[in-house]
Amino acid sequence: MRTAVIGTGLMGAPLARRLLACGHEVHVYNRTPERAAALAEDGATVATSATEAVAAADWVVTMVANADALRATLLDDPEARAALAGRRVVNMATIGPDQARAIGAEVEAAGGEFMECPVLGSIPEAKAGTLILMFGGTSAQAEAAGPLLAAFGEDLRHVGPVGSAAALKLAMNQLIASLTSAFAFALSYTEAEGVDPAMFMGVLRDSALYAPTFDKKVGRMQEGRFGDPNFPVAHLLKDVRLMRAAATEQGIDPALLAPVEQALAATAEAGHAEDDYSALITAYRPG
């Protein structure tokens, strides 16, 4: 397949490499050119514009920061919009369900197809091709996209129409934020009371309260090792805010998210916006 990957940051780059490893012809574009340049060594063709990348491909995979970036890359430029005609766009970035439906309508008005496939998993899973794939679109689109998406994971779940997978992804990401926030709070409190962190983790692992993400983050939290992020604080904060807006739209009280959002915002404002979200611990530690 001839595939364009738009957005070659933390997740986009390993996705492009997976496609190359599976024998796809890959064209890449990133608004910050330096982030795409290294992929040339892996066999990708580095485009100088989104229009060039889209025009060279049959499928377009997008993994950009947010809906504004997606719109700016594919729709705001008249040439890029025109290049969408006859192309199949699979958005893998986390955006709101209403945003997905609106952008999808514009892609279709330009003569293209739009579908969504946000993922669960991070950089290690993207590199290994073991992501959980949540697909939004028609059944025919899911079948057509299957061979492409198989490069990223074997677990493709057809959630429903466009927007439904975006909603499921937001629900999952708010769980990431809420679980990590609660874990950071508990770890900070027990440390302040003089409880051995090994004792805390031992009891937690043996209980029904345990989640594997705790062990993935506890080392970073204890060592203050927040660089080289798998998922930056700023991105998680964006997703929590999207979840709050989407829940409100559905008449669901988002009050539960308020302290989580506050902790993430404080962490970002303290200089950790581009650090791993394990930096949430800094919002709870005394002093």
C-alpha positions in Angstrom: 0.0 0.0 0.0 1.1 3.6 -0.7 0.6 5.3 2.7 1.2 8.8 4.0 1.9 9.3 7.7 1.1 12.9 8.7 2.7 13.7 12.1 5.9 11.9 13.0 6.3 12.7 16.7 6.4 10.3 19.6 3.9 7.9 18.2 3.8 8.8 14.5 7.5 7.9 13.9 7.2 4.3 15.3 3.9 3.9 13.3 5.8 4.9 10.1 8.6 2.4 10.9 6.1 -0.4 11.4 4.5 0.3 8.0 8.0 0.2 6.4 8.8 -3.0 8.2 5.6 -4.5 6.8 6.6 -3.6 3.3 4.4 -0.5 2.7 5.6 2.4 0.6 5.6 5.2 3.1 5.6 9.0 2.6 5.9 11.1 5.7 5.3 14.7 6.6 5.7 16.7 9.8 5.2 20.4 10.4 8.6 20.3 12.2 10.7 18.9 9.4 13.5 17.6 11.7 11.1 15.1 13.2 10.5 13.5 9.8 14.1 13.6 8.4 15.4 10.6 10.3 12.7 8.3 8.7 14.5 8.7 5.4 17.2 6.4 6.7 14.5 3.8 7.3 13.3 4.0 3.7 10.5 6.6 4.0 10.1 9.4 1.4 10.1 12.7 3.3 7.6 15.2 1.8 8.1 18.9 2.1 4.3 19.5 2.5 1.2 17.6 3.5 -0.1 18.1 0.0 2.9 16.3 -1.4 2.6 13.4 1.0 -1.2 13.0 0.5 -0.9 13.2 -3.3 1.6 10.3 -3.3 -0.5 8.0 -1.2 -3.8 6.0 -1.3 -4.1 5.9 2.5 -3.4 8.8 4.9 -2.6 8.0 8.5 -2.7 11.1 10.8 -1.1 11.2 14.2 -0.9 14.9 15.1 -1.3 16.7 18.4 -4.9 17.8 18.3 -7.9 18.6 16.1 -6.6 22.1 15.3 -3.3 20.5 14.0 -5.3 18.0 12.0 -7.4 20.7 10.4 -4.4 23.0 9.8 -2.5 20.1 8.1 -5.3 18.6 5.9 -8.0 21.2 5.5 -6.9 24.8 5.9 -4.5 24.6 2.9 -6.7 24.5 -0.3 -4.1 22.4 -2.1 -4.0 19.8 0.7 -7.8 19.7 0.8 -7.9 19.2 -2.9 -5.4 16.3 -2.7 -7.8 14.4 -0.4 -10.0 13.5 -3.3 -9.9 9.7 -3.7 -7.8 9.2 -0.5 -8.7 7.2 2.6 -7.9 9.1 5.8 -7.4 7.2 9.1 -7.1 9.5 12.0 -5.2 7.9 14.9 -4.8 11.1 17.0 -6.9 11.7 20.1 -9.6 14.2 19.3 -13.1 14.7 20.5 -16.0 12.8 19.0 -17.7 16.0 17.7 -14.4 17.1 16.2 -14.0 13.7 14.5 -17.4 13.9 13.0 -17.0 17.5 11.8 -13.5 16.9 10.3 -14.8 13.6 8.7 -17.6 15.6 7.0 -15.1 18.0 5.6 -12.8 15.3 4.3 -15.8 13.6 2.6 -16.9 16.9 1.1 -13.4 17.2 -0.4 -13.9 13.8 -2.0 -12.1 11.6 0.5 -13.1 9.0 3.0 -12.6 9.5 6.7 -12.3 6.9 9.5 -10.7 6.9 12.9 -8.5 4.4 14.8 -7.2 5.8 18.1 -5.1 3.3 20.1 -4.3 2.1 23.5 -0.6 1.6 24.2 2.4 3.8 24.0 5.7 3.9 22.2 6.9 0.4 23.2 3.7 -1.1 21.9 3.8 1.0 18.7 7.3 -0.2 18.0 6.3 -3.8 18.6 3.0 -3.7 16.7 1.0 -4.7 19.7 -1.4 -1.7 20.1 -5.1 -2.1 20.9 -6.9 -0.5 17.9 -10.3 1.1 18.3 -11.9 1.7 14.9 -14.6 4.1 14.0 -16.3 4.0 10.6 -18.4 1.6 8.5 -18.0 -2.2 8.4 -16.7 -1.9 4.9 -14.1 0.7 5.9 -13.0 -1.5 8.8 -12.5 -4.4 6.4 -10.6 -2.3 3.9 -8.4 -0.7 6.6 -7.6 -4.1 8.2 -4.5 -4.9 6.2 -3.1 -1.5 6.8 -3.8 -1.4 10.5 -2.5 -4.9 11.0 1.0 -3.3 11.0 0.1 -1.7 14.3 -1.7 -4.4 16.2 -3.7 -7.6 15.9 -6.5 -6.4 18.2 -8.7 -4.3 15.9 -12.1 -3.6 17.5 -14.8 -2.0 15.4 -16.5 0.3 17.9 -19.1 1.9 15.6 -19.4 4.9 13.3 -16.9 7.8 13.3 -16.9 9.5 16.7 -17.6 6.4 18.7 -14.0 5.3 18.8 -13.0 8.8 19.7 -15.4 8.7 22.6 -14.0 5.4 23.8 -10.5 6.7 23.5 -11.3 9.7 25.7 -12.9 7.4 28.3 -9.7 5.3 28.4 -7.4 8.3 28.6 -9.4 9.9 31.5 -8.9 6.6 33.3 -5.2 6.9 32.7 -5.3 10.4 34.2 -7.6 9.5 37.1 -5.7 6.3 38.0 -2.3 7.9 37.9 -3.5 10.9 39.9 -5.0 8.7 42.6 -1.8 6.5 42.6 0.5 9.5 42.9 -1.7 10.9 45.7 -1.5 7.6 47.6 2.2 7.2 47.1 2.9 10.7 48.3 0.8 10.3 51.4 2.3 7.0 52.4 5.8 8.3 51.9 5.0 11.3 54.0 3.8 9.0 56.8 7.0 7.0 56.6 5.6 3.9 55.0 8.2 2.0 53.0 7.3 2.4 49.3 8.2 -1.3 48.8 5.6 -2.2 51.4 3.0 0.1 49.8 3.6 -1.5 46.4 3.6 -5.1 47.8 0.2 -4.7 49.4 -1.2 -2.9 46.3 0.0 -5.7 43.9 -1.7 -8.3 46.0 -5.0 -6.5 46.1 -7.9 -6.0 43.7 -6.9 -2.4 43.5 -3.7 -3.0 41.4 -3.3 -1.9 37.8 -0.2 -2.7 35.8 0.3 1.0 35.0 1.3 1.6 38.6 4.5 -0.5 38.2 5.2 1.3 34.9 5.2 4.6 36.6 6.4 4.1 40.2 10.1 4.0 39.3 9.9 7.2 37.4 8.0 8.9 40.3 10.4 7.7 43.0 13.5 8.7 40.9 12.1 12.0 39.5 12.8 10.6 36.0 10.3 12.4 33.9 12.2 13.0 30.6 12.0 10.8 27.5 8.2 10.7 27.8 5.9 8.0 26.5 2.9 10.3 26.9 3.5 14.0 27.8 1.6 15.8 30.5 0.4 18.4 28.0 -1.3 15.8 25.9 -3.0 14.1 28.8 -4.2 17.5 30.0 -5.7 18.1 26.6 -7.5 14.8 26.6 -9.0 15.4 30.1 -10.3 18.7 28.9 -11.8 17.1 25.8 -13.4 14.5 28.1 -14.8 17.2 30.3 -16.4 19.0 27.3 -17.7 15.7 25.8 -19.2 14.6 29.1 -20.9 17.9 29.6 -22.3 17.7 26.1 -23.9 14.4 27.0 -25.4 15.8 30.3 -22.9 14.0 32.5 -21.5 15.9 35.4 -17.7 16.1 34.9 -17.0 17.2 38.5 -14.9 14.1 39.1 -12.4 15.3 36.6 -11.9 18.7 38.1 -9.1 17.8 40.7 -7.4 15.6 38.1 -7.4 18.5 35.6 -6.1 20.8 38.3 -3.3 18.5 39.2 -2.3 18.1 35.5 -2.4 21.9 34.9 -0.3 22.5 38.0 2.2 19.9 36.8 2.4 21.5 33.4 2.8 25.0 34.8 5.6 23.8 37.0 7.7 23.1 33.9 6.7 19.5 33.2 4.3 20.0 30.2 6.5 18.0 27.8 7.6 15.5 30.5 6.1 12.0 31.0 2.8 12.1 32.9 4.4 10.3 35.8 5.4 13.9 36.7 1.9 14.1 38.2 3.6 13.1 41.5 5.0 16.6 41.8 1.5 18.0 42.2 1.0 16.0 45.4 4.4 15.8 47.2 4.5 18.3 50.1 6.8 21.3 49.8 
